[in-house]
């Protein structure tokens, strides 16, 4: 069984490409995943190269930016090849099948959009929803 589940932050904006023949979206991105335990002198973060296709890549294209925390599900894929100098190069990628936000938009380093405060609530206890807020939601 080849199944990976990780939670990490994008370390840069994703690279988006489109297939020439099919037009399908391909997204490449890197995430930083905190280690659970740290030994003296070792980094406490691991970096993973990820790739997503089709619907998952469309999600990445629309919502993923540097610093966003995501939970990803997928599999590990080795990419071994010989470079121009004749040296064998070994690399590993995470092929992402599914992903979702791992924290709310208002937490962390994100700018929170203008939301009504409780004092702006309508008399029945409900708040008015500002115009255009539904455009920001990922599940429209």
PyMOL commands that set and color helices and strands:
alter all, ss='L'
color gray80, all
select helices_A, chain A and resi 54-63+118-120+133-136
alter helices_A, ss='H'
color red, helices_A
select strands_A, chain A and resi 4-10+15-18+25-34+45-53+69-82+88-101
alter strands_A, ss='S'
color yellow, strands_A
deselect
rebuild
show_as cartoon
